[in-house]
Amino acid sequence: SLFFPRYHPDGTLREIVPLRDGYEKVIRRYVRDINSVPYPTRPIVPFMRVVHDRLSVEIARGCGWGCRFCQVGFIYRPLRERGGKEILEIVREALGSTGYDEVSLLALSAGDHRCLFPLVRHLMEELEEERIALSLPSLRVGTFPEGLLEEIKRVRKTGFTLAPEAATERLQRVINKVIPRDELLEAASRLYRAGWRVMKLYFMIGLPTEREEDIREIARLAREVRARGGQVNVSVSTFVPKSHTPFQWEKMLSLEEIEEKQSLLKGVLRGRGIRLKWHDPKMSFLEGVFARGDRRLGRVLLEAHRRGCRFDGWSEHLKWDSWQEAFDRAGVDPSFYISRERSLEEVLPWAHLDPGVKVEYLREERERAYRGLPTPPCREGCERCGMCGERGGLVLADPSDIPPPARRVGVREVVLRKPWVRKIRSRFLKLGEARLLGHLEMIDVFLRAARRASIPMRFSEGFHPLPRITFSNPLPVGVESLAEFVDLELRRYIKASEFVERMNRELPDGLRILSSAEMAFKGRALPNLFTADLFLISFEHLSSPPPLEEVRGALKDFSRRDRFPVKVEKKKGIREVDLVPFVEGLRALPLEEFEPPVPLPAGVPSPSDILETEWVVELKLKKAAGVKPQRFISALLGLSSDEERLLRVLKVESLPPPL
C-alpha cells in the first residue's frame, strides 16, 4: 500500500498517511482532447445476445451541467466533445468491422453536443438504406432540436428516455437540474406526435431535503405526461451519495426508509398506461455502503465471497443473508457508512484522490443546494471548480466540420439482366464450437456477417424493418451439422459465387458456406422443404460407453415396440411424446461402413474425419417429432442426464435433399 489510514476511536478517519515521500496525493490524469487519441473501432462482438447489443460510440466525455448528485459529471470534467468528422469515420469503420444494426451515440448529455443535429442527419442518410438504427440514450429536456425525432425514426423508433430526477422545482433547484414542467410536457407531446408510444422517465427518491410532496409529485407529473398520448414507464432509483460530489457528506436513506418511500409511490402512482419500476432496496443499501466505504470493507468482500456471493449485481442472485453474515463476521456495521451525515471537517476515505475539482468548490455547491440556488453550466473561460485553466479546459466541436450528406442515388431492386433473382439459398456447415450457438444467435451471426460482407439484404416493411432471412428448422444446441440451409432475400443482384466468397470471409470458425444458388421467390419455404433429418450419434466422450452389442439389443427391442413415450421439456412444461411413429430408421454400425443416402456435396468433410469413434448409431428422425436425438438415445439406453449431455451428435443430411 502507498497510504496508511489512522482512525479515531469512533471509527472515523483521523488521517491518511503517505508511505512514500513526494506521493501525498493520487492526481488524476486525463486526455485533454479526445480527438487526439485512437478510438477502438474493432470491438469484440459476442455471439450470444447481451445487454446493450449495439455499436456504442462516445461522442463526448465529461459534462458541464453540474448536477450535484452525479459523480461522473464531476470526476470526468471538463467537457470534451469529439469532432463530427471523427465521429463519422469511427461509425463507418466500426460498423464495417462489427455488422451491428444499431448505433448508439454516447455522452452524459448527448443533446448538448454542438454537432448533434447535422451529425444525426448525415448518419441517417448513410445508414437508412441498410436499415441501421440510431439511438441517443441520454437526452436532457430542452436540448434536442426540431427535426431530430424525424431523423431518428427514419429506420425505427429506438428507446427514448428523459431523466428529470426530481418532480418539483424546489427539489430540482437543490440538485441543480432544473427542468421546467412545460418543457417536459412539450417534449412528451413532440415524442408522441412523432410516433413513439412509450416514453421512459427516471426519478430518484431520498435526495437531500426531500419531502413527501416531492414523491407525490412524481405521480402527478407521470399522469400529466401520460395524458399527452402515450404510455409512460417510470423508473425510480434510490439516491446514493457519491464521492467527489457536493453531496458526498450527506446521509442515505435506511433500508426501512427506502421501503417506506417506495410503498408510498406504489400507492399513488397507479393508472392505465403507467408502469412503475423500482430498484431493489437491498441492492441500493449495499451500493450506498461501498460507494463511500473505506478499506475495512475489504474484509466484508472477502467474507461475502467465501459465502458464495458472486453475481449479486443481479437482484435475482442477491444473497442478502450472506451479506449480513459477512458484515457480522468482519465486525463492520454497515449503518456507519450510510446512516450518518459527515462533518465538513471529517477526513473522507478518498481525501488523497484528486480528480481535479476543488473540495472548496464542492462545499460551496452543497451550501447553494441547501439555499436552493442553481449554478449555471460550465462555459469557456470559467475556472470556478478548478478543473479548467492550466490543467485544461472545454473542448467543443465545430458544427461546420460535418460535410453535407451525399445525395443518394436510387438503385433498382434487381438488375435487368437477371430480374428473377430474388434470394440466395445456401448450404453451410455447423461444426466445432459453433454447435453451441442457439437458433437466435445463429440469426445474429449470419446477419452481422452479411453486413460486414456488404451483402445487399432485403428488409421487411413496417415500424421495425428486419432482414428477410429464413433458416431450415432450428438445430438443437450442441448438435453439429453437415447440412444446414439458409435463404437470404436480396434487394440487388449479387452472384452466388461472390456471395459465398464474401460470407466465408466474415463467418466465424465452425460456420462455412459450401454452396449457394440464385433463386426466385417461387417454391416452398425452407422450413417446409424437409421432412426428416439423418443423425449419427457417437459415445466417444462418455467415460464408460455402452458396448456395441448392448446398444444393438436396445435398438432391436425398440423395433418390436408399439409405443415408446419420452418426456420432453418444453416452454409450457413437460409433455410426453410417442416416438415410434417418428423414427424412420435406427441402427448401430461401424463408422467406416456408413454410407450417406445421397453423395455429400463437394467440400463436405466425411463423418469419419469429424467423429473420433469406431461405431455410431444412425438415426433417421422426422422433424415433426420435436425431440432432440440425444434425448431419444438417452431414454432408449437409460443414460444419466450427464451422459446425455456428453453424447456427440452429427446431422449428416436433411431429407429429402433439395433439388
N, C-alpha and C positions, 0 to 999 in steps of 0.2 A: 504494500500500500504506500501511496505517496503522501497520505494525510492521516492524522490520528485524531479522533474525536474525544473530547473530555466532557463529562456530563455533570450537571448539578445534582444534588441528592433527590430533587423532584423528578429527574429523568430528562429535563430539558438540556439542550446543548450549552456548555459553557464556552467552548472554543473549538475550532478545527485547526490543529497544529500541522503545518507543513513539515515533512520529514526530509526535505531536500532544500538546500539554500537556493534562493532565487526562483523558487517554484511555489509562490504563495497562492496563485490562482490558476485555474484552467480557463484560458481565454479562447473563446470560440473563433474558429477560422471559417471563412465563408467565401464563396465565389462572388466577386463584386459585379461581374457582368456574366449572366448565364449564357449569353451568346458566344462567349469566348471558350467554352469547353464542349467537347463532343457529347452528343446525346445518343443513348443506346437505341438503335433502330432495328436490332435483331433480337428481340426478347424471346425467352423460352415460351413456346406455345404448347400448353398441356393438351394431351389427347382427351382427358376427361373434362366434363363440364364443371367450371369453377365459378365462384363469385367474381363479379366484375370481368366477365369473359369478353373482353373487348380490347382494342388498342387505346391505351391511355397516353396522352401527350401533355406534358407540363408546359403551359403557355405563360405562366408567371410564377414567381416564387416570392413569398412574403405578402404582406397585406398592410394597407395604410389606414384602415378604419379604426383600429384600436379598441375593439370590443373587449371589455375589461375581464371577461371570463375566459378568453381564448388564449391558450398557451402558445399555439403555433403562430398566432398573429403577432406575438411579441418576440419569440425566440428566432423567428425567421426574418425579422426586419433587416434591411429595408426592402421595400417593394422593388422587384426587378422583373420587368416584362421581357419576354422573348420576342424577337423581331418577327414580323409577319412573314417575311420571305423565308426565314429559317424554319418557321413552323410548317409552312407548305412543303419544304424539302423533306423535313422529318416525316410528315404524314405520308408522303408519296413513297419514300424509301421503306418505311416500316410496314405499310400495307403490302408492298411488294414482297416482303420477307416473311410476313405472318399469314396473310389471307383472311384477316378479320373482316367482319361485315358491319362493324360499328367503330366509330372513332369518338373518344371522349376527350374533350379539351379541359384539362385540369388546372385549377387555380383556387386559392382560398376565396376569391371573389371574381369569377371569370368575367362577369358583366362589366367590370371596370377596365378590362384590357382596352387600350386605346384603338386597337386594330380589330376589335371583335366582329363588328358587322361586315366590313369588307372581307375579313378573313373567312367568316362563315359563308358569305355569298360566293366567294371564289371556290371554297372547298365543295360546296354543293353542286356547282357547275361541273366539277371534276368527278364527284362521287355518285351523282344521281344515276347515270347510265348503268353502273354496276350495283345499284341499289345498296350502297353503303351508307348507313345512317350516321347522324351526328348527334351527340348529346352534350349538354352543358350541365353537369351535376350540381354546380354551385353558383346560383344567381341571387343577387341581392335585389330586393324590390326597388324599382326605380332606376336600375342600371341597364336593363336590356332595351335597345332602341326599337322603334317601329320597324316592322318588316322582318325582325329576327325570327319570330314564330313561323311566319310563312316560309322562310328559307329552311328551317329545321324540319318541317313536316313534309318537305318535298319527297322524301323517301318513306319515312314512317315517324310517327309521333313517339319519341323516346320519353323517358320519365321526366317529370317536371316537379321540382321541389323548391319551396320557399321556406326560409327559416327566420320567422320573427323573433323567436326565443322567448319573448315576453309579450303579453297581450295588452297591457296598459301602458300609456305613455309615461306614467310616473316610473314604472319599473324599467322601461326601455331607456330612460334617461340615466338611471342608476347603472345599467350595464353598458351604456354608451352605444346603443344600437337602436336609434330612433327611426321607426318606420311608420309614417303617417297612415292612419287607418284607411283613408280614402284611396291612397296609393296602392295599398294591398288589395283592396276590393276591386279597384280598377284593373290591377294585374290579373286577378282571378277572372274578371269578365273578359278581358282580352284572350286569356288562355282558353276559356270555354268557347268563345266565339270562333277561335281558330280551329276548333275541332277536338281539343282534348276533353276527355270525360272524367279524368281523375287528376287531382292535384294533392300533393303532399305538403303538410305543414309541420314544422318542427318547433317544439317548445321545450322549456326547461322548468322544472319545479325546484324549490329550495334555494333560489337566488337570494343574495343578501337583501334585506329589508322587505322580503315578500310578505304579502298579506293574503287573507282568504279571498278577498275580492279579486286579486290578481289571478288566482286559479279559476274562479268562476268566470272571469272574463275570457279565458281560453275557450270555454264552451260557447259563449255568446259570439265570439269572433268566428269560430268554426261554423256556426249556424248561418252567420251572415255570408260567409264565403260559399257555403252550400246553396244558399238562396240565389246565387248568381248563375246556377245552372248545371253543376256537375257534382260528382262525388268528391268527398274530402277524406283523406287519410291523415289523421292526426297522430303524430309520434311524439311521445313525451319522455324525456330522459331526466335524470336527477343531476342537479348541479354538483360537480366535484371540483373543489378548489385546487388549482394547479400552481406549481412553482413558477416563478418569474412572471407573475401577473399581478395586477393590483389587488386581486382577491386571494393572494397566497396566504394571508393572515387569517382568513375567515374560517369559522367552523362549518361543518357539514351537518346535514340532517342525520339524525339517528335512524336506525332501521325501522323503529316504530313510527317515527315522524314521516318517513318516506311512504310507508304503507298507509298511513292516515291520509296524506295528501292525495295519493293515488286513488284511494277509496272515494274521496270527495269528488275527484274528477270523473271517475266512472259513474258516479251517481248523477252528475249534472250534464255530462256530455253524452246525450242519447239522441237518437233520431234517425230517420231514414236517410241513407246516403252519407252517413258519417261513421267512420271506423276509427277506433282508438287502439293504439299500440303503446305499450309502456315497457320500460327497461326493468329487468328483474332487480328488486331492491337489494337482494343479497349480492348480486354482481356489482351494483353501484357501491355498496358498502366496502367490498374488497378493493375496488378501484380507488375509493377515497383513502383507504389505509395506505396503499402502496404509492399513490400519487405524491404524497408528502412525507413518506416514511424515511427512516434512516437505516444504517447498516445493521441494526439489531433485527430488522425484518428478514435478514438473510437466514437466520436460524428457523424462522417460520416457513420460509420457502422450502428449505431442506426437509423439514418435518412433514410438510404437506406432500412433497414428492414421495417421501417414504410411505405415505398413506395412500398412494395411488392417484393423487391429483395430477392429471396430465393435460386434458383438453377442457379445462374449466372455463375457458373463454367462451364456450358454448354452454348456454344455460342448462340444456338437457344433460350435460355431463358434469355439472357443478356438484361437487361432493361437499356440501355445506358442513355436515357433521365433522368431516375430516379436517376442514379448515379450523373449526373451533377447537378440535383436539390439538392441532398444530400450534395454535396461539397459546393454549394452556401449557403444552409441553415445553415451548420455548420461553415461557414466562413473560409473554408480551401481552399487554392489554390493548386491543385494537382501538378502544374508545379514546385512548390517549392521543391518537393521531387524527381523529375526525371530529370529536365532540367538544373540542375546546378552541376558543379564539386565541390566536397567537398575539403576544405583545409585539409592538412595532420594534422594540429593542431586542427581542429574542433572536439568538443566533439560530438560523434555519439550516437544516441539513445540507442545503445546496448553496450555502453562502460563498463557498470557494469556487463556484462555477459562474463564469462571467459571459453571458450571451451578448453583451453589448449595450443593453438597456440599463440605465442607471437605476439603482434602488430608490434614490430620492424621487425620481420621476414616478415610480410605481406607488410610492407613498402619497405623492400629490394626487395621482389619479384615484386612489382609494378615498381620499378626502373629498374629491369632487364627486365621486359616486354617492357618498352619503349626503352631499348637499344637492344631489340631483342635477348636476351640471354636466352636460355633454361636452366632449372635446372634439374639435374639428379633425378631419383626417389628415394624414401626412401630406406635406406639399414640398415642392422643391425649395431648398434653402433653409428648411426648418431644422433646428438642432435641439428640439425640446427634450427628446428622450435620450440623447447622447449617442445614438446609433450613427447618425449622419455626421458629416464633417470630414475629419482626417481619415476615419475608418471606411468611408464610402458614402453613398447616397442613393437616391432614387434612380432607377434606370427605366425610362419609359420608351415604348416602341413608337415608331413613326408610321402613321396610317398610310402615308403616301408611298411607303416601301412595298406595298402589295400591288402587283400589276393587275389591271382589269382582267376578269376571267376571259379565257379564249372562247370564241364563238363556236359552239358545237355544230358540226355538220351532220345532218340526219343520215342514217345508214339503213338501207333496206333490210328487211327481216332475213332474207336469204338471197344469195346471188342468183342471177338468172340462169347461169349455166347448169345448176342443179337445184331447181326450185322445190323438188320433192324431199330434199334432205332436211329433216326437222330435228333429228336427235341422233345421238351416238350410243350404240349398245356395246358394252364392253364385258369381257370375261376377265376375272382377276383372281389372283392367289391371296389367301389369308393364312400366313404361317408364322410360326415362332411366337414372339411376344405380341404380335398383332392379334392373336387369338383372344387376348384379354380385353379387347375393345368391344363394348356393347353396341347395339344397333344404332342408338342415337349418337354415340361417339363416332361411329363409322361415318355417319352422315356428315358430321362436322369435319372430320379428317378429309373426306373427299372434297367437300365444298371449299375448304381452305386451300387445299392443293390446287383445285381448279382456279381459284382466284389468283394464287401465286403464279400459275401457269398461263394466266391471261386467256382462259377459255371463255368465249362469249356465251355465257349461260342465259337462258330464257327464264323470266320470272313470272310468278303469278300476279294477278291484279289485286286491287283492294288496299286496305289500310296498312297491311303488313306484308309486303311482297316478299316471296320466298323463291329460291331457285327451284326449277321443275326437275327434280331428281327422284328416281324410283329404283329401289333395290329389289332383288328377289327376296323371298321370305327370310326374316331375320334368323341368323345363325346363333345357336346358343353360345353364351360366353364360355370360353375355354376350348371350343371346338375349332380345329384347323380345317382349311378347305382348299381344294384344287379347282373348285367350280362355283365361284360367286359371280353374280351378274348385276350390272347397274345400267340404267338408262339416264342420260342427261340431255335435256332438250336445249336446242341452240337458238340464238336469235340471229346469228350469222353463220355462214358456212365455214367449216374447217375440215380438212382432210382427216380421215380416220387415222392414217399413219402418223400425221403430225400430232393428233390428239394423244396417241399412245406415247410418243416421244416426250411431249411436254409434261404429261401427267406423271410418268415414271420418274422424271427428274425431281418431282416435288413430293411424291408419296413417301412415307416413312418405311423403314425396314420392315419386312414381313408382308407388305402390300405391294403387288406388282400387277399391272395390266398386261395380259397376254395377247389379247387381240381386240380390235374394235371394228364395228361395221356402221356404215351410214344407213339411216333408216328414215322412213316416213312415220306419221302418227298411226297409220293403219296397223291392225293386228292386235292380239291380246296383250294386256299389260303384263309386266314381268311376274308379279305375284300370282297371276292366274295361269302362267305358262307351264309350270312344272307340277307334277302330282306326287312325286316321291324323291327321296334322297338315298344315296348309297354311301354307307359309312364303313370304315374299318376301325375296330376298337382294339387297342393294344394295352397289355397289362405290364408294360416294361417298367413303370415307376413304382409298382407295388413291391414291398419288401418280401412278401410271400405270395406270388401269383398262383392262381389255381392251376392244377395240372390240365393239360390239353384234353385228356380223356374224360376228366370230370366235367369240363365245360361242354364237351360233345354230348355227354349224358344229359346234362341240363337242357341243352338245345333240343335233343330228341324228345325229352319229356314235354317240352313246350309244344312241339308239333302235334302231340296227341291231345292237347287240352282244348276244350270248347271255350273257355274263358280264362283270362289272365288279368285280373284287376290290379292296377297300380295306382297308388295315391300320389297325386301331383299337387304341389303348392302353387296356387295362383294368387293374383292380387285380391280377389274376392274370397279367398280362403282355400281350403284343401278340397279337391274333388277327386273322384275315383274314375279311372279310365280303363276300359277293357281293351287291351292291346292286340288281341288275337285278330280282329278284322283289319288292323293297320299294318301288320308285319307281312310283307310280301316275299321276303327272303331272309334266311338265317342259317349260317353255317360257320364252322371253325375250320381253318385250313392253314397250311404253311404259307407264309407271306410270299415266298417265291412262286407259289402256284396261283396266286391271284391274277386274274385277267379282267380288266375293266370291260363292261358291256359294250362300250364303243371306244375306239382308239383315243387316247389322250391327245389333245392338240399339241402342236409344236411348242416347245418351251416349258411344258408342264413337267415337273420332276416326277420320277417314278415313286410310288409309295415306299418302295424298298430303300430309296435314298433319304426318306424322311423318318420313317419309323425304325427304331432300333430294337427289333424283336424278331423271333423266328416264326411265330404264328400269330394270327389275328382272328377276330370274329368279324365276319362280313354280315352287315345288317342293311336290308332294304326296307325303309320305313316310310309310310305315307305321311305327307306333310300335315294332313288333317288330324293326325293323332295328337299333335300339340304336346308331345312328350320328348324330353331330351334323351338321346340314345344312351348316355351313361346312366340315366335313371332306370331305363328298362333293363340294361345289363346288370346293374346293381341289384334290382329286385329279383331278377332271374337266378342270380348266383348267390344271393344272400350276403352281399358285401356290406361292410360298415359305411357310414357316411364319409369317413376319412378316406377309405379305399375308393369310394365312388368319385371323390374329387381328384384322385390320382390317376384315374383312367385317362389314357390318351386317345382322343377321337379324331379321325381324319375323314372329312367328307370328300369322296372321290368324284362324284358326279351327281347332277340333278337330272331327273328323268321325267318325261322323255327329253332327250337332248334337243336344244334349239336347232332349227334348220339353218 
